[in-house]
Amino acid sequence: MGEMGAMGALGGSHPHQRGSLGGEGGQKPLPLPILGPLGSALSTRYGARPVVMAGGFLAGMGFLLGAFATRLSHLYLSVGLLAGLGWALVFTPSLGAVSRYFPTRRAMATGLAMAGASVVGLALGPLIPLLLDAYGWRGSLLLLAALSFNLMVAGALLRPLDVPTESPRPPPARGQGGLRGLLHHGPFLRYALAFVLVDAGYYVPHVHGPARAQEVGCDEQRAGLVMAVTAVADGIGRVVAGLLAAHPTASLLRHLFAWSVLTGLALLLFPLGTSFGGLTAVGLGYGFCAGAIVPLQFTGVAEVVGAGRLLHAIGLMQMFESVGSLLGAPFAGWLRDLTGDFKVSFLAAGAFLLAGSLLILTLPSFFRTSRSDGSGTEGVPDPVPKGLELPSAPLSPPN
């Protein structure tokens, strides 16, 4: 999944349009969050393994066909639509599978999984320019296709787990399960709205960070170094947050609230970074805190809706989040055009993070002292109400 973070490095390499494969206004894969419900629905119906393998195949085919593009529209259909669809089918089912494998250490497992995406994205960032120089944009897309096809192998390793024998439970009320039930679930809707606001500010440094660095006098090399430091801190933050959340000293949502507030405060400090050193220090703090949000965000869904509707909830929340992630960076750019610099843009981004943090306080689970799903065992799915189970493979009939 780290390949998504490397797409910007291909900007300007296509002969028909500068930035056609990345960068602001350029061609990028179809935003992953919009297709989250599709990945969760297919995984619920067919299991995570075949859906992830199909997603890896589509992602690889998208890059493969893009390498033979002769028009910009071909790239939109191949790299933009087909590869984006493939990644959506990989991300949500994989995340749901990790959550089901490790019910009592869900935050730590998710943090390690998400850190892997950060590491790959960081590695591909400087590698893509070298591939462009050596093989051109067509050869680079072929290599990315080969890398994406390996997602099929990774998907094949997702072992289906049967649900342990459960005592009989009454079936859920009509309309209370699945996506429809979540649309009437107040705490879940507030949680999703919180991350619409969080995402509106979260991606501003990733999109406008290099421009801000150049605005304070950094050259391209130093601007890239600032972003590299931020990316490294982001990966470390994902692992550290998962490890801290694994200890029951406080509820997971309290951890999430604290990291969201710290990320918002770090964004408010960006205007104070008026030199390379100052901006690097702020980027280091922001990257660490922002990375800490990622694993807790998805793990927190189980605290809000329970493990039984986890997969549906993750997919639906990703779709809601796409509103904030797609509008936040353009809004920050508009503020920059209006004011002449990025100071107000980063202040607004920090305000979005803090507003989203306040919504987390309204969740009933925030004041719960014990974990709602901490009774499972590692490697075995935690029991969930009958009728809401999301099996990764059809269940065997009882003997």
Beta strands, then each sheet from edge to edge (+ up, - down):
end
